[in-house]
Amino acid sequence: MAFGDTTIKMSAPICLINNTKDGGLVVCEEAMKILDQITQPVVVVAVVGLYRTGKSYLMNRLAQAQTGFPLGNTIESKTKGIWMWCVPHPQKKDHTLVLLDTEGLGDVDKGDEKHDVWIFCMAVLLSSTLVYNSLGTIDNTALEKLHYVAKLTENIKLKSNTQNGEETYNTSTEFMRVFPSFIWTVRDFILRLELNGKPITADEYLENALKLKPGDSLNEIRNKTRSCVREFFAVRKCFVFERPANSKKMMNMESLTDADLEEDFVKEANTFCSYIYSNSNPKTLRGGLGVTGRMLATLAQTYVEAISSGQVPSLDNAVESLTQIQNSRAITEAVDFYRSEMIKKVKFPTETQQELSDLHSVVEKEAISIFIRDSFNDLDQKYQKELKTQLDHEYGELVKQNIEESRKLSRSVIARVFGPLEEELSHGTYLRPGGYSTFCCALEAAVQQYKQEKGLGLMSEEVLAAYLKEKSEVRSSILAADRSLSEAEQKIHEEKLKRDVVEQQNKYLEEQKTIQEQLIVDQQKSHEEHVQQLKMKMEEENERSREEIQRTLDAQHKEQMQRVEEGYKQKSLEMQKQMDQLRKEQKKKSKGFFGTIGGVFLDILDLPERLITSIFS
């Protein structure tokens, strides 16, 4: 098992979501396995649009490859379902670029409008940047073909439950917060970028095309699409591409190099790719929650299962599923890492508790990092507390094993070193005049030999104390039997014997005290490490959330001004209420949220007491 960030570079795309025979969707197992290996943040770029408009070519350019997603040179749509290509991000270190090429919309052979809607919805739900590809110009016809965007709110829920019968959470502002950035790429563009006789940019061309048009019922239909694009996508961008080559050459696009293509087309294609690399953000969910490859796999599975069961995909349900699946897995992988690393690093018994503690601190820090990296939406730190409990248990078992190994080894050395002394005792050698002095000399020599032994570990004094205490009665018997000593001398030796036993016991108690103190220090360091890493993650998520809110507010303010200009004052007032709610949330986040983190693990800081009781009882 690999515990570090895994970089995936696929040699070719594979199917992520396939079509079933009955017109449904199914997630492909092979793609799930690939995403499951990606623990890095992912930048997800999905392309949608009518079939045979050159979507796949743009995806191949982003993958920096000549071939990959099938281009096709006939009227038949080549891509079915959603295909995926994962490559290392060209500019963002430790990020993976996930490219999603979707089935062409409006395929006459397919004739399934609902299927197209679900393909479009899946692209929106999974991506951080959505590229809509079309041919010709952005006119009424093009807007009519983008009618899928007007159906997003019917087919995507942000929150599964309701309040007073109303889904107050599912507002256009909330959709804007979670929807990807939107790029409209116009292919085979032959017009001049001019408006009222003045040159304009491609972005200005798009925004002008999205202005609401008063009038007949057809305009109302088109206006709904315009409104949805403006209300759902905070970041909008446009690129216009002239025809890449003549028709004959385009029959073999996969074999053409840049030298074979029109210079302006190549220039715009490079600008498009550069913009995607620099400006497409990593995939996040509401509140700045970062998404990794394996999380993306769970999202895809969750959404497809909802669609397959006839339900509307809910982001709230997806977050709930991700929270349980991802955090449980993060705990397991962090604990497995800790266990395997400690087994490799620890050589039992360690000479001191400090030695084991130092190893524990290093490995625990890495284990916490693995959990923090992979954890998701652990709002009350329920899962992180469970991680700490399990790591404490693992460490406690290692401490006990270390102690038992030291005791075991020390006892075996005691048996060997004091063996000759025991042999003499069994023969009654010291039960004679002068025998006490001889016994004490032999005992002291054996003690010194024992203390010179290396690698006995941290319980050597305890084992020695237990042995000497056991032999104190034998020593007293030998002393009482030694008739060469006067009564006064015997009393002096008796007092010394008592002092020796007490002294050795004190050494053992000091040894135990050192272990206890070190375990307390370990817990304090562990607590600080958990809090520190949690703070860093929450700071990152909070910053992303603030950026998300500010980006939405900026876009909403711009849209509000546009609505007033277009004469839609009532809509402007509705938007103002949503913006006020956003500002309240923004203000709350700006106040900070670290007040209670420091105490979040205090309820399990009694490990040393529990551990010590189990070890020394």
N, C-alpha and C positions, 0 to 999 in steps of 0.2 A: 504494500500500500504506500502511495506517495503522499507525504504530508505537506509538502510545500506547494507553491503555486505551480500549476501545470499549464504549460504553453502548448496549444494544439495548432498544428498547421496541416490542414487537410489538403491533399493533392488534387481533389476534385469535389464538387458539390454532391450531396446526397439528399434524398427526400426526407423532409422533416414531418410534414403532414400530408398524408395521401388521401385520395378519394376512394370511397368504398363503392361496391357495385350498386348499392341502393341509394347512392347519391350523398352519403354521409362523409364524415371525416374521421381519420384515425392517425394517431401519432406513431411514427416509425421507430421501432426499437433501436435500430442501429444509430440513428441520430440522437436518441435519448442517451445512449451510452457515451457518445462523444461529448455531448454537453455536460454529462455527469462528471466528466474528468476536469472540466474547466472551473477552477475555484477563483479565477480572476474576475474582476468586473468586466462586463461586456458592453460594447457599443453596438447596438443592433440597428442596421439599416435595411429597411424593407422597401421594395419597389412594387407598385401596383399600377394598373392601367389596362386599357383595352388590349386584346391579343394582337400580335404582329405589329407592335409599335417600337420594338427595339429595347425593351426593358432589360433583357438579359445581357445585352452588350454593355450597358452602364455598370451592371454588377461585376462583369468580368474586368472592366477597367479598374473598379475599386479594389478588386482582388489582385490587381497588378499582373493579370494573366491574359494571354492571347485567347485561350479557350477555357471552357469550364462549364458555365451555364449554356445550354444549347441555344444557338441563335435561330436556326431554321431558315430556310430559303424558299418556303412554299406558303400557301395560304393557311396551312394547318398549324394550330397552336401546339408548340412543342412542350411547354411546361405544364404539368398537371399537379394540382395541389400547391404546396409550398416547399421549395427546395432551399437548402441551407449550405453555406460555405463559411467555415471558421478559419480565420488567419490571424497571425499576430498583428496587432494594430501598428501601422507604419509610424505613428508619432507618439502615441500614448504608451509609455513603458508599463509593462505588467498589466496590459489590457488586451482583450481579444476582440477583434472586429468580426461580428456575425452578420453575414449578408444573407438576406432572404429574398428569393426571386419567386413571385407568386404567379399562379395560373392566370392567364389573360382573361379579363372580364369581357362579357358580351360575346362569347364564342357562339356562333349561330348553330354549330353542331351540338352544343351542350344544351342550350335553351333552358337553363335552370337559374332563374333570377335569385332565388333564395340562396343557392349555393354560392353565387358571386358575392352576395352580401356577407356571408360568413367568411369567405376568403378575405374580403376587405376588412371586416372586423378583426379577424385574427392578425392581420398585418398591423393594424392600429394598436392592438393590445400588446403585441410582442415587441414592437420596435421603439427605439428612442428617436429615430428619424424616419419619416415616411416620405418616400419619393413617389409622386404621381406623374406618370409618363403619358404624354398624349402627342398627337400629330397635328401639324398645321398651325392653328392659332388658338388663343383662349377667347372663344366667342360663345354665343348662346348654345350652339350645338355641343361644344366642349363641356359647358356647364351642365347641360342635360345629361351627358354621359357620366358626370361625376355625382349623379344623384345618390350614390351609395353613402356619401358623407351625411346626407340628410336623414339616413336611417340608423345612424350610430346610436342615438339615444333610445331607439326602440329595441335595439339588440345588444346593448351593453348596460349593465347596472354598476354603479359605484358602490352602493350599499344595499345589502340584501333585505334588511328590516325596514319598517316604516314607522313614522310618528304621526299619530292621529289620522292614519289612512293616507298620509301624503309622504312621498319620498323626497323630503326636503333636502336631502344630501345630493340628489342627482340634478344639480343646476349646471348651466352652461359654464359657469366659472369653475366649478369643481371638475368638469370634464377637461377644461383647458389646463388645469393643474397637472393632470395625469397623462394627457395625450402627447404624442411625440411632436417634434418640430415637423413642419410641412414644407416640402420642396416640390414645386411644379416644374417639370422639365418638358419643354416643348420641342419636339423633333421636327425636322424638315421645315423650319421656320423661314419664310421667304420675305416677310414684311420688313419695313424699316421701323425701328423703335423710335417713333415720333408721336407726339400728342399736341394737337393745336399748332402744328408747325415747328414744335421744339423737340429736340432729342430727349429721350427719357431712358432710364435704366430698365432692365428686365424686371426688377422688383417693383418699380413704379407701374410698369405695364400690367403686372399681376394685380396690384392693388386697385388700379383703375378698373380692371375687368371685374373686380369683386364689389364695386359700388352698386348699391341697390337701385333698381330701375323701376319707377312707377309705371302703372299702366294696366295692361290686360292680364288675364288669368295666367297666361303663359309666363309672363314676367314674374308673377307671384311664385310660380313653381321654381323658376330659375333663382329668384331672390332667396328662396328657402335654402338652396344650395350655397349661394353666396354668404348668407348669414351664418350657416353652419361652419363653413370654412373659417370665417372671421372669428366666430365665437369659440370654436373648439381648439384652434391652433394658435398659440401665443407667438410662435416664431414662424414666419413665412418667408420663403425665398423662391426666386424664379431663375431658371437658366433657359436660354433659347439656343438651339443648335440648328445650323443650316444643314442641308443634306450632306452626309459624309462623303459620298462619291456617286458616280453615275450608276444607273440601274444594273448595268452589266457587272460592274465590280461588286456591287452590294449582294449579288447572288452568292459571293464567296467571302463574306465579311470575316469569317474566322481566320482566313489565311492572309488578310490584308494587314500590312504594317502601317504605322503612322505616315510613312512616306507615300503610301498609296492613297491616303485620305486628304480631303480638303484641309488646308492649313487652319482656317478659322474654326472648323469643326474640332480639330485636334486641340487647338488652343482653349476652346470653351470646355471640352471634355476634361482637360487637365485642370482648369479652374474649378470645375465641378468637383473633381476628386479631391483637390486641395482643400476646398471648403468643407467637404464631408469629413476629411481627416482632422481638420483643425476645430470645427465647430459642432460636430455631432457629439452630444454628451453621452456618458455612460447611462445605461438603462436604470431608471429608478421607479419606485412606486410612491404613492402619496406620502408626503412627510420626509422625503429625501432618503428613503430606504433603498440602499444600493442592491443591485441584482447581479449575481454571478451566473456563469453558464449553467451550473446545476440547478440554480433557482429558475432560470429561464425554461429549463426542461420541465420542471414542476408546473410552472405557469401554463405552458403549452398543453400539458396533460390535463390540468384542471379545466381550462377553457374548452378543450375538445370534448371532455366528458360531459360538461354542462350542455354543450350543443347537441351531443349525441342523445342525451336524455330528454331533449325537448325543452330545456330551460335556457334562460338568457344568462350568458356569462356575467358573473359578478366579481368585481375587483375586491370587494370586501371578503367574499368567500375564498378567493385566491390567496389573499393575504393571510387569512386564518389557516388555510391548508399549508402554506409555506412556513408559517410560524411553527406549527407543530412538527412538520417533517424535517425542516432545515435545522431547527434547534436541537431536536433529539439526535439527529445525525451529527451535528457539531459536537455535542457532548461525547458521543461514542468515539468519534475520531480523535478528539483531544485526549480522552482518557487512554485510548489505545496507544496513542503516540507516547504519552507519559510512561505508560507501563513498559513498552518495548524499549524506550530509550534508557530508562532506569535499569532495566535488566542488562542492557549492554554496558552501561557505564559503571555500575556499582560492583565492587569486588568485596564480598563479605568475608570476614567482618571488617568494617572500617576501623581505623585506629581511634578515631574520636567521633562524637556526634556531629561536630562542626564539619567534618569531611563529608558526611552523608548529607548534611543540611545544605552545603554549598552546591552539591550536585542537584539536589532537589530544587533549589531556587532557580538554577539555570533551566532545567527541563520544565519545571512548572511554568515559568515565564513563556516558554515556547508553546506549551500546551494551551495556556490561556490565550495566546495570540492566535492559535488555530481556531479556537472557539469564537473569539471576537471576530475574526475574519469571516467565518461562515455563519455566525448567528444572525438572526433576522427578527426584527420587531419584538425583542424581548423586553417589553415595556416595564414590567415590574421586576425584572431580573430573576424571574422564577427559574429559568433554565440555567442562568449563570450561577445561582445559588446551588442548584443541583450539581452543576459541574464542580463547584468548590467542595461540596460534601463528598463527592466521589473521589476527587483528587486527595482530599484529606484522608479518606479511608485507605487509598492506595499507599499514601506516604506512611500512614500509621502501621500498615502491614509490613512495610519495608523496615520501619524502625524496630518493630518487634522481631522481624527476621534477623536483622542486624544484631540485636541483643542476644537472641537465642544462638546464633552462630558463634558469637563471642563466648557465650557461656559454654557451649559445647566444646569449642576448641580449648578454652581455658581449663575445663575439667579434664580433658584428655592430657594436657600438659601437666596438670597437677598429679594425675595418676602416674605419669612417667617420672617426673622430677622427684616426687615424694615416695616413689616405689621402694627404694632401698631403705628409707626410714620406716615405712610400713612393714617391710620384711623383718627388720630388727625388732620392731614392736611385737610382732607375732611370736618371736622367739624369746620375748621377755628380757632382751639384752640389757635394757636400761633399769631393770628392777634390782639394783644393787647399790652399794655405797659409791658415791661419785657418779652415779648413772644420770642424775638430773642435769649436771653440767654437760655431760657428753651428749645427752638428748638435745639440750638447748643449742649446743654448737651445731649438731647435725640438722636441727630444724632451721636455724638461721642460714646455714649454708644452702639448704634446699630452697628457702624463701628467696635468697639472692639469685640463685640459679633461675628460679621461676620468673623473677622480675626482669632478667636479662633476655628472656625469650621475646622474639619479635612477632608482631602480627596477631597478638591475642585479642585485640579489639578493646572496646570501651568498657567491658564488664570484667576485666581481669582482676580488679581489686575486689569486686563483689564475690567472685568465686574464691579468691584467696581468703577473704574474711570468713566466708562460710566454712572453709576447710579448717582454718585456725580455731574458729569457735568450736567446731566439732572436736578438735584435738585438745581443747583447753581442759576437759575432764581427764583425758589421758595424762596430760602434763601435770595436772594436780595430783594424780595417783602416783606418778613417778617421783614427784617432789615429796610426797608424804612417805614414800618407801625409802628415800635416801637418808640413811642413819648417819651419814658423815656430816650432815648439816645440823647446826644447833637450832634450837627453837626460834631464836631471834632471826637467824639467817633464813629459815623457812618462811617466817612472816614477811621478810623483805621480798623474797622471791614470789610469794603469793600476791603481794601488792603489785609487783612488776607484771605478773601474769595478767592481772585484771586490767592494768593500764595498757598492756599490749593488745588485749582483745578490744578494749574501747577504742584505742588508736586505729586499729585496722577497720573497725566498724565505722569510725568517723571518715576514713578514707573512702569507704564504699558509699556512705551517705553523701559525701562531697561529689563523688562520681555521679550519683543519682541526681543530685541537685543541679549539676552542670547540664545533664541531659534535659531536665525539666525546664531550666531557663532557656536552653537553646530551642526547645520546642515552642515555647512562648514567643521567642524572637521570630521563629519561622512563621508562626501564625500572623504576627504583626506584618511581616514582610509580604506574606501571601495576600493579606487583606489590602495592603497598599498597592500591590501589583494589580489585583483585580480592579480596584477603584481607578487606578491610573489608566489602564487600558480601556476600561469602560468609558471614562471621561473622553478619551481621544476619539473613540468611535462615535459617541453621542455628539461631540463637537462637530465632527465631520457631517453627520446626518442633520444636525441642526442648521449648519451652514448651508447644506444643500436645500433644506426645507425653506430657509429664508430666501435663498435665490429663487426657488420655485414660486414662492409667494410674490416676490418682487417682480419677477418676470411676468406673472399673471396680472398683477396690478398695473404694470406699465402697458401691457397689451389691452387690458380692460379700459384703462383711461383713454387710450388712443381710440378704441372702438366706441366708447361713450361719446367722445367729441365728434366722431364720424356720424353717429346716429343723430345727434342734435343737428348737424349740418344737413343731413338727409331728411330731417323732419320727423324723426321717430322719437319724440320726447318721452312718451310713456316707457318705451324700451330703455331709454337712458335712465329713468328713475329706478326701474327694476335693477339695472346694472349697478346703480349707486348703492343699493342695499347690499348686494353681494360683495361689493368692494369694501363697504364698511365692515362687514363680517370678517373679511380677509385681513383688514388692518388690525382688528382686535386680536386675531390669531398671531399676526406678525409682532404685535406689541408684547403679547404673552411670551413668545419665544425669545424676544430680545432681553427679557428680564432674567433669563438663565434658568437652569433646571438641575443644578448640581447639589442643591441644598441637602437632599436626603441620600445621595449616593453613598457618602462616606459611611453611613450606618446600615447600609443595605445587607451587609454580610455579618453584622455583629451577633446575630442570633446563633451563629455556629462557631463562635470564637472559643467555645469551651472544649475544643479538641484536646489541648494539652492535658486537661484534667481527666477527661475520659480515657485518653490514651495511656497516661501515666498509671491510672488505676488498673487498667488491663495488663500493663507490662509488669508492674512491681507488686501486684497483689499476691 
